[in-house]
Amino acid sequence: MQVYSLIARRTFFSSQAILPILAFAASAASLLTVAGGIQAFYLWVPYRATGASAVYREAVQMAPFYQFCAWFAGLLLIFPLFTLGASAARLSARRRDDRLATLRLLGASTARLTMMTVLDALAYALIGFVLGVGLYALLIQPLGTLRFQGFPLQARYMALSPKGIGYCALFFLVVATVSSLFGLSKVSISPLGVRQRVSAAPLSRRLLVGALVIFGAAIVLSVLAQSLMQSTAQAGVSYTVLLFIVALILGLPVLLGMVAMDLLGTFVVGLYAKIAVKRTSKPHALLAYRAILESPRAAWRQVSGVAMSTFTVAFLGPIFSIIAQVSRASQDVAQSTLVADMWQGLFLLLSISFVLVAISALLNQSAAIFERSSLYSSLHMMGASRRVLGASRRLVVMGPLVLVSTMSAAAALLLVGPLMGSALSGVSLLYTLGLVLASIVVGVLLVHCALLATAPLLRSVTSKPVSAL
């Protein structure tokens, strides 16, 4: 602990600690807001007035469906929350790598270094969570005015009890711990490997096969899901049981699909760079593609948030489109209200998701500059202009971004196709294509803003000699 306190004392209160803490704060506020929203859907309808009017009866009857949607939305946000936690953990310890590597050379065990990195991530996460609680308290005021089935959620229903906040804190710290272990694996490489900044070995092809197997299992589940839904509807089961079955039908393929895309994305990005590097002779392009080939996993992390958000949009797009078409055809007030509420929920889900993507992109760009600071400084001293270095940074991200986003959208459509069956018409596909295109455009703009925001950091790194980094 004495060694950890000596290292942390020089970095914990530095300006480099601001971004990770703010990232953890945003992540904590998002988690608490989602948890508060789920709680609100159990309280927002005054059950004691169930028999007062048809409006109340309709709202009470639909309450389990809204609760399911809230849980499903929270499930979809787990990956962006985890990605943001990993990004914050990587950045929080990036400037301590040299000191940790020196300790490794002096005989410190991998277990001790791992403990130091985890403790550091937990310290940042704890401070960020405290700040996130304050941000959450501010957010529930405007969000509490949102209406579902004609009833406002109300801030008092979104306010979690101290016990609920404690459970969220425990979950948040666990995610931060796991994220730090995944995001800071470089310090556990061999001593000379860390000291010389040698990257980890590329992923095995068996992992690629595993990704394809997982995605194949997700497609099989989607195919089986439609027949299961039809048999369940014909059997006349209760509404609660039907919702549980629908949750399994939608949740499992989505989770398996996201896991498969996370594994497959690394190989797609690496293959893209391997092909592109043979077809270019431009300095900035060679530098960018070599950077991707050096660590395809790191390059994938910089675009994975946008890819997963696009996956979510492509999966939910056909479902919302078909529901909207049915609602317009029936001209039923209750169905129109339901569709409007679902669109409102989708907008909230995507808003939170893209906020997390934006912050994650900012952290990933900052961490990437710190990781390659010696290389940038050396190249600049040898005559490479900042314009060339900046162009290579943009190509590292923008090159594979559209590719993996399109791949994620296509994978999501393959999963949702069997679920929709014959109901998936050309109109639904066009509708979904518009949503996917809008999602990719928003993601590209957010990542571009992150690149612009970290440009001063690149100038700062290249203005210093390698020995000062």
N, C-alpha and C positions, 0 to 999 in steps of 0.2 A: 504493500500500500504506500510505503514511503516513496518508492520509485515512481509509482503512478502519480502521486501528488506532485512530485518534482516536474514530471513531464506535463501534466495537466495545467500546472500553474502558469506555464509560459504560453499556452494556447487557449485555455478555457475562457479567459477574459479578453482575448484579442478580438480584432474586428472580423477575423475569419470565422468566429463562432456565431456571428449574427445570422447568417443565412441558414445554417442547420437548425438553429433554434426557431427561427420564423417558419421554416418548413415543418418542423414538428408541431408548432402551434397551429398552423393551417390544417395539418392532418388531424390533430386532436379535435379542433373545432368541427371539422367535417364529420368525424366519427360520432361526436356527441350530438351533433345536429341530426344525423341519421337515426341514432338511438332514440333521441327525443321525439322524432317524427314517428317512429314505430310505436312508441308509448302513446303518443297522442291519438293514434288511430284505435286504440283500445278505450279511450276516454272521451273522444270528441263528440260522440252521439249520446245525448242524455237518456240512458236506458230506462230510467225511472218513468219517462214520459212515453214509453213505447206505444201505449194504446191511445195517445192523445190525438193523433191524426194519421192520415195515410202517408204523409211526408216522413214522419218519424218511423213508421213501420217499414217504409222502403229503405231508409237509411240504416236501420238496425239489421234488416235482412242482408244488405250489401256490406255490412261492416267486416265480416270474415274475408271477403274478396279484397277489400282495401288493405286489411292487415297482411294478407298474403303478398300483395303488390309491394307493400312497404318492406317486408322481409326480403323479397326478391331483389328490390333495388339496393338494399344494403349488401346483399350477396354480390351483386355486380360491382360494387365499389371496393370490395376487398382487395382486388388486384391493384387498382391505382393507389390505394392506401399503402399497400405493401411496397410497391415500386417507389413511392415517395419516401417511405421510411428507409429503404435501402439507399436511395440517393443521398438523403440527409446523413446517414451513417457513414457513407463513403467520404463525403465532403468533410465531415466533422473530424475525421482522423487522417485526412490526406496529408496535411502539413506535419504530421507526427511520424510519418513513415520512416524518415531517415533516422530519427532517434530510436524508434522501435527496432529498425534494422541493426543499428549499432549495438543495442542491447542483445539482439539475437547473436551477433558475432561474438559478444562477450560471454555468451553461454546461457542466456535466458531461454527458458523452454518455450515451445510453441504454446503450451497451455497457459503460461503466464502472460504471453503477449496477447493471446486471445481474450483472456480475462480483462486485460487493460483496455482493449478495443471495445469490449462489451460494456464495461463500466463507463467508458467515455460516452458511448452512444446512449446508455441509460441516463446519464447525467443530463445530457442535452435533451433527451426525450422528456424527462421529468420537468425540466424548466419549461420546455415547449408545451407540455400538457397543462401546466398551471396557466400559462398565457392563453392557451386554447380554451380553457374554461371561461375566461373573461370574454373572449371573442364569441364563444357560443352563447353566453348570456345576452350579448348584443344582437346576435343573429335571430334568436327565437322571437324577438319582438316583431319585426316585419313578417317573418315566416308564419307567425301565429295568426296573421290576418287572412291567410290563404283559405279558401273555402272548398270543401269537398262535400258533395251531396247537399250543398246549400248551407252547411254548418262550418263556421271557422274553426281551425285547429286550436287556436288560443295558446298564447305563450305559457300560461300556467299548466296546460296539459303537456307541453313540450319540455317543461322544466323537469329534469331528472332529480330524483332524491339523492342525498349524499351516498346512499348505498349503491344506487345505480351508477353514479359518477365513479365510485370506487371500483366497480366491476369494469367499467370502460377503461379506467386507468390501468388496471391489471392487464386487460387485453391489449391495450396500447403498448405497454412496456414489454409484453411478450413479443408483439410484432416488431418492436424496435430491436429487441435482442436477436430474433431470428434474422431480421434484415441486416443487422451488423455482421452476423456470421456469414451471410451470403454475399454481402457487398464489400467486405474487407478481407477477403481471403488472401490477398497478396502478402500480408504480413506473416502468414503461416507457411510460405514457401521456404526453401532452404536458406540459410544465412546469406551466402554469397548471391543467391538468386534475388533476394530482396535488396541487398546492398547495391547490386548492379542493375536493378529494375528489370529483371527478366520476367517475362509474362508467363502465366500458367500454360500448361500444354493445351492444345486445342481439344474441343469436345470430341469424344469418340463417336464413330459412325453408329455404334449401337444405340446411342441416344437418339439419333435421327430415326432409326428403325422404331425405337420406343415411341417417338412422337407420332409417327404414322400409325402405329398400332393403337395408340390412345385416341387419335382422331377417328380411326376406323370404328373403334368401340362407340364413340359418340354418335357416329352416323347410324350404326346398328340400333342404338337406343332410340334415336329419332324415328327410325323406320318402325320399330316396335311400339313407339309411343302412340302413333295414330290409331292403330288397331286397339290398343289398350283404352284410349279415350272413347272410341266408338262402343266398345263392349261395356265400359263403365257407364256411359250415358244410357245404353239400352237396359242395363241392369237396374236402373233407378235407385242408385245409392244416395246417401244423404249429401247435403250440400257441403258439409265440413269434410267428409271423406273425399268427395270429388275435388275439393281444393287441395287437399293433401296429395292426391294423385297427380294433379296438374303441377304442383310444386316440384314433385320428383321428376315428372316428365320434362319440365322446362329447365330445372336446376342442374340435373346431372349432365345432359349434353352441353350446356353452357360451360360448366366447370371443366369438364373434360376437354372441350374445345379450346378454352383459354390456356389450359396447361399444355395442350398440344401445340398451340400457336407460339407459346413462350419458348418451347424447345425447338420448334421448327424455324422460328424467326432467326435464330443465330446462324443456322446453316444457309438460309436463303441470303442473308446479308453477306456472309462469307463467300458464297458462290458468286453473288453479284460483283463483289470486289475482285475476285479471282479472274472473272471474265473481262471486267472493265479495265483492269490494270494492263492487260495485254494489248489493248486497243488505243492507248493514249501515250503521248510523249510530252504532254504539258507538265511543267514542274508541280503546279499546285494539285493536279489530278493524281500524279504519281505519289505525291506525299500523302494525299487523302486515302487513296486505295491501299497503300502500304500500311497506313494507320489502322484501317479496317481489318486487314489481314493479320495484323499483329494481335488484335484482340476483337474477333467478331462479336463476342458476347458483350463487350463494352459498347460497341457500335449499335448493337440491337437495343441495349438499355436506353440509348438516347432517343429511340423512335418507338419503343414498345408502348408507351402511354397512348400515343395517337393511334397506333395500330389496334390496341385493345378497345379504345373508345369507338373506333370505326366498327370493330367486331360487334359491339353492343348495339350500335345503331342499325347495322345490317340485320342482326337477329331479330330485333324488336320491330323494325320498319314494316315488314309484311303483316305482322300481327295487328299493328295499329291501323294499317291501311285497310285490311279486311273488316276490322271492327267498325271503322268509320264508314265504309261502304254499306254495311248492313244497317248501321244507324240511319244513314240518309234514306235508305230504301224504305225502312219501316216508319220513319217520321215519328218515332216514339219519344216523348219528352224525357222519360227515365233513361233510355239508351243514349240520347243526345247528351244528357248530363254526365253519364258514365264516360262517354268518349272524351268530353271536354276535360273531365277530371284526370283521365289517363294521359292526355296530352300535356296537361299541367304537370303531372308527376314525371313524365318523360323529360320535359324541359328542365325540371329541378335536377333530375338524375344527371343529365348531360352537362348542366351548368357546374355542378359539383365535380363531375369527372374531369371537365376541361380545366377547371381551376387547379385541380391536383396535377393535371398534365402540364400546365404552364409552369407551376412551381417546380415540378420534377425536371422539366426541360432546363430551367434556369440552373438548378443544382447540378445536373449532369454536365452542362457546358462548363460550369465553374470547376467541377472535379476533373473534367477532361483537360482543362488548361493546366491545373496543378499537376496532374499526372505526367504531362508532356512538357512541363515547364523547362527542364534542362534542354530538351531537344529544340524547343522554340527559341530559347536564348542562344543556343549554339548556332542554329541556322541563321538567326538574325546577325550574329557577330560575323558569320562567314559571307554575308552579303544578301541573304534572302530578305526581301522587303516584307513589311507587315501586311501589305496588300495580298501577297502570295500566301502568307500564312493564314490570313483571314479567309481567303478563297478556299484553301484546303479544309479549313474548319467547316465552312458552309457545305462543301461537297460531301464531307463525312456524314453529315446529317441529312441534307436534302436529297442526296443521291438515292439511298435506300428507303427514304420515308414514304414516298408515293407507292413504291413497289410493295413494301410490307403491308401498307394500309389496304391496298387493293387485294392482296393475298388474304388478309384477315376478313375483308368484306365477302370475298368469294367463299371462304370457308364457312362463314356464318350462314350464307345463303344455302350452302349444301346441307347444313344442319337443320335449318328451318324449313327447307323444302318438303321433306317427308312429313313433318308435323302439319303443314298446311294442306298437303295433298292437292286435289284439284281446285281448291279455293285460291291457290296462288296463281293469279291471272297476270296478264301483261300489264294491266293498270297498277297492280300491287308492286310489280317489279320496277316499273317506271317511278312510282312513288318512292320506293326504297332506294333506287339509284340516285334520286334527287337528294334524299337524306344523307346517303353515303358521301356523295360529292360535297355537300355542304360540310359534313363532318371533316373530310380530308382538308378542305380549304381552311376551316377554322384551325385545325391542328397545325397545318403548315404555317399559318400566320403566327400562332403562338410560339412555335419553335423558332421562327425567324426573329420574333421579338426577343426571345431568350438569347439568340446569337448577337443581336445588336446590344443587348444589355450587358453582355460579358465582354464586349470588345475592349472597354477600358482595362479590364483585367489582363487581357492579352498584351496590351501596350505596356502595362506595368511589368509583366513577366519578361518581355523582350528587352526592356530597358535596363535590366539588371544582369550582371555577369553570372555565369553558372554557379560560381562559388557562393553567391549570395542567396541562392534559391534553396 
